[in-house]
Amino acid sequence: MVGIKEAQQFLSHWGRHLRRILTPRMTVILEKSVNKLAKTYIVVLRLKDLGQLPPVQIPAGFQLSTVKPGHEQDFIHVMRQSLRRGADRNWFLQSFSKYPDYDPENLILIYRGKDPVAAAAAWQIVRRGENIGLLKDVGVIQDYQGRGLGRQVSLAALHRLRERGFQEVILKTHDFRIPAIGLYLSIGFEPEYNLWAGKRKWKKILELCKIPKNPGQ
């Protein structure tokens, strides 16, 4: 069975060529199939209380910042080097700046000197009619992974969400990103059970993370 990584890489590499060959209807069917496959790999975690967040502790030699006007490329650079190879200005527009409530203060960066090395978004989402916080696009450039920057940039984004008045936050990630899931669980996030990720699937994930089945309880 083709995994989501392979399917996404295939579309990323051959997408433009396929669109020249396939009819518009066939293209839509293909994209819907890949999106459906992607859902089976997505897990959701929820942090119900932002009142107990640990402090942000940036390692020596690094600096915490938000995206400054005209420096959106710094956030894009981190995404392209970590989570999203195809990240560009159009991706940034579609993900963030096209929205009326866009605020660059909600996009967090960690720098090493002048170089952006980690990023996270203190975003929001309407879910079941309720506006809740969304921790989104947490990424660390490979050369700087393993230094705790993912945890600190996540905490900085969560503190920002608390400042914005959110009481709880969700995040979405792929089930194969075990180190990231372990990180989120250690911060206080808990699994959310749904159609794509039930108790059986979460049991396996928690075993791989070596986290108790009911973290935080």
N, C-alpha and C positions, 0 to 999 in steps of 0.2 A: 504493500500500500504506500502511495506517495504521501510524504509528510508535508506539513504546512511550510516548513522551511524550503523544501525542494520546490513546492508549487509556487511559492512567492518568488524564489530565485528564477524559476523558469519564466514566469510572467514578466518579471523585471527585465530579463535579458532579451526575451523574444516577443514581448508584448507589442511593440510597434510593428514588427514584421507580421505578427498574427492578424493585427487589425487591417492590414492591407489585403490579407488573403480571405479572412472570414467575413461573412455578412454581418451587419450590425446586430441582427438577432442572435447569431451564433456567438458573437463577442459578449453580449449581455449574459447569455446562458453560461458561458465559460467563467465570467467574473462572478456570477452568482454562486456557481459551484465552488469556486475557490473561497469565497466569503463564508459559505456554509461550512466548508472544511475548517476554516480558521476558527469558527465559533467553538468547535469541538476541542480546540486546544487552549481556549481562553478560560481563565479562572478569575473570580472576583473575590477581593478581600475587603473587609469593612473595619474601620476604626470608629468605635462608637463614642469615644470620649476624648476630646482634644485637650482636656484640662490637666492631663497627667503626662504631658510630653517632656521627655528629657531635654536638657539644654543643648543647643548647637555648640559643638566644639571643633572648630576648624583647625586642622594640623598646622604647625609652624611652617611658614614658607608659602602658604596658600591664603587667598583672600576671597571672602564672600561678597557677592554683589547681585544686583538685578540687571536685567537687560536695559541698557541705556539707549535712548533714541539714536538711531543711526548705527547701532551695533547689534542689530538682529542677527547678523551673519555669525556672531559668536555662538549663539544658541544653535543655529543651523549647523555650524561646524562640529559641535559636540555630538549632535544627533547623527550626522553623517559618519562620524568616526566610531559610533557606538551602536545605536539602535536602528537607524534608518539610512541606508546607503544612498537612497534617492532623495534625501532631504535637500530642498533648495528654497528659493524665495517664494515660489508658488505654493510649496508645501506649507511654509510658514504662514502665508496668507490664508490658505484654506483651514489650517489648524487653529490659528490664533487671531491674526490682525484683521481679518474680515468681519469679526464680530463687533457689534456696537459697544459692548462692555469690555473690549480688550484693554488691558492695562499692562504695560511692560513690567510694572512692579511685581506682577504675579509670576514672572519667569525668573527663576533663580539660577545663578551661575557661580561656579567656583573657578578662580583663576590661579595659575602658577605664573607669577609675573604678569606679562601681558597676554598669556596664552590661556584660553578657556579650556578647562579639562573635565568639568562635570556640570550637569544641568538637570533641572526638574521644573515642572509647571505646577503652580498652585491654582488649578483650574476649577471649573464647576460644571455640573450637569443637572438637567431636569430628569428626575427619575420618579415614576409613579406620581407625577404631579408635584413633586417636591424638589426644590433647588438645594442640592447638597454639594459638598466639596468633592473634588476629584484630584487625586495625586496622579500626575500624568507625565509621560516621557522622562523617566529617570534614566539618565545615561552617564557613563564615565568612559572617557577615552581609554583604550586598552592599556597603554603604557602607564596609566595611573590607577589602574584597578588594584585592589588588595590593600589600599591605604585608608580604608574607611570613608572615602569621599562619597560613596553612594548613600551611606547612612546619613552623613551630615547634610548633604544637599536635600535628601528626603525630609529630614527633620526641619530644615530651614523652610521648605515649602509648606510643611504642616503647620509650622508656627505662623506663617503668612496666612494660611487658611483660617486659623483661629483668630488672627487679627481682623480678618474680613467678616467674622461673625458666624462662621460655620461651626456646628456642634459635632458633626460626624463627617467622615470622609470614606470614599471607596476608591479602589484602584483596580485596574484590569491588567493582567499579564498572561504570558503563555505558561502552560503547566510544566514545560521542560526547563524553565528558568529557575531551577531549584535554589541556587545561592540567593537570588533576588527574593524569592518567596520566603526563604529562611530569614532574610534581613527584615522583611516587612512584618513577619510574625514576631520577631524579637522586639520590634518597636511597639507592638500592641495590636496589630491588625489580626482579625480572625477570619477564618474561611466563611464564605457565603455559599450555601448549597443551592444548586439550581439544576435545570434540566441537563446542562452540559457537564456539570461537575457535582456529582452527588457524594454521599458519604463514602462509598467504596473508592471513588477516585481520590477524594481528599485523604483518605486513610493511607493510600500509597504515597501521596505527596508528602504527608507529614512524616511518614517513616523515612523517606529519603532526606528530609530536612532535619531529621532527628529532633523534632519538636514534639512535645506532648500533644495528644489528640485534641485537647481542649486548652490551647494556649491562653494564658491570662486568667484561667479559672482556678 
